Amino acid sequence: MMDEQKFKQVRSALISLFHKEPAKELILKLQENKVKIFSTGGTLDYIRSLGVEATSVEELTQYPSIFGGRVKTASQNFWWNPLPKGQFNRPCRTG
């Protein structure tokens, strides 16, 4: 039996899906557990159609989707905030 004390409570989730229907049960379970949901475009519309409250990623980041809606989470406000403290103190290799 797993010790549930080892798990952290999920407080928020980003959901962006092509096939939305299979995620219905997960979305409802997240709502039941009071997880704040962020989403994009058609997925946001689907989540809201289930009666589940969700926040637009564009509202969260204050940055519009780009490339015809194909890139929705490019804002530094979205990606930099979740990184652990000290993340930028280490050398970064690119290429």
C-alpha positions in Angstrom: 0.0 0.0 0.0 1.3 3.4 -0.9 1.9 6.0 1.8 -0.2 9.0 0.7 1.8 11.3 2.9 4.6 11.2 0.3 2.5 12.9 -2.3 2.3 16.6 -2.8 -1.1 18.3 -3.3 -1.5 19.5 -6.9 -2.6 23.1 -6.8 -2.8 23.9 -10.5 -2.7 22.2 -13.9 -2.2 23.3 -17.5 -4.4 21.3 -19.9 -4.1 21.6 -23.7 -5.4 18.7 -25.7 -6.1 17.6 -29.3 -8.5 14.8 -28.3 -10.5 16.2 -25.4 -13.2 13.7 -24.6 -10.8 11.1 -23.0 -9.7 13.7 -20.5 -13.2 14.4 -19.2 -12.8 12.2 -16.1 -9.5 13.7 -15.2 -10.8 17.2 -15.6 -13.8 16.5 -13.3 -11.4 14.9 -10.8 -9.2 18.0 -10.8 -12.3 20.1 -10.2 -13.4 17.9 -7.4 -9.9 18.3 -5.8 -10.0 22.1 -6.1 -7.1 22.2 -8.6 -6.9 25.5 -10.5 -7.0 24.8 -14.2 -5.4 26.8 -16.9 -6.1 26.0 -20.6 -6.0 27.1 -24.2 -8.3 27.6 -27.1 -10.6 24.7 -27.9 -9.6 22.8 -24.7 -10.6 25.8 -22.6 -14.0 25.9 -24.3 -14.4 22.1 -23.7 -13.5 22.4 -20.0 -15.9 25.2 -19.6 -18.6 23.2 -21.4 -18.3 20.6 -18.7 -19.2 23.3 -16.2 -15.6 23.4 -14.9 -14.0 26.8 -14.1 -10.7 27.4 -16.0 -8.5 30.3 -16.7 -7.1 31.2 -20.2 -3.4 30.8 -20.5 -3.4 34.2 -22.3 -5.1 35.7 -19.3 -2.5 34.2 -17.0 0.6 35.2 -19.1 -0.8 38.5 -20.6 0.8 37.2 -23.8 -1.2 36.2 -26.9 -1.0 32.9 -28.7 1.3 33.0 -31.7 1.7 31.1 -35.0 -2.0 30.8 -35.7 -2.7 29.5 -32.2 -0.2 26.7 -32.4 2.0 28.2 -29.7 0.1 29.4 -26.6 2.6 29.2 -23.7 5.7 31.0 -25.1 5.6 33.8 -22.5 8.5 34.0 -20.1 6.0 34.8 -17.3 4.6 31.3 -17.8 7.8 29.3 -18.1 10.1 31.1 -15.7 7.9 31.2 -12.7 7.6 27.5 -12.1 11.4 26.9 -12.2 13.1 26.3 -8.9 15.0 29.1 -7.2 18.6 29.2 -8.4 17.7 27.6 -11.7 19.4 30.4 -13.6 22.6 30.3 -11.6 23.8 27.2 -13.4 25.5 27.3 -16.8 23.1 26.6 -19.6 24.2 24.6 -22.7 22.4 25.4 -26.0 22.6 23.9 -29.4 
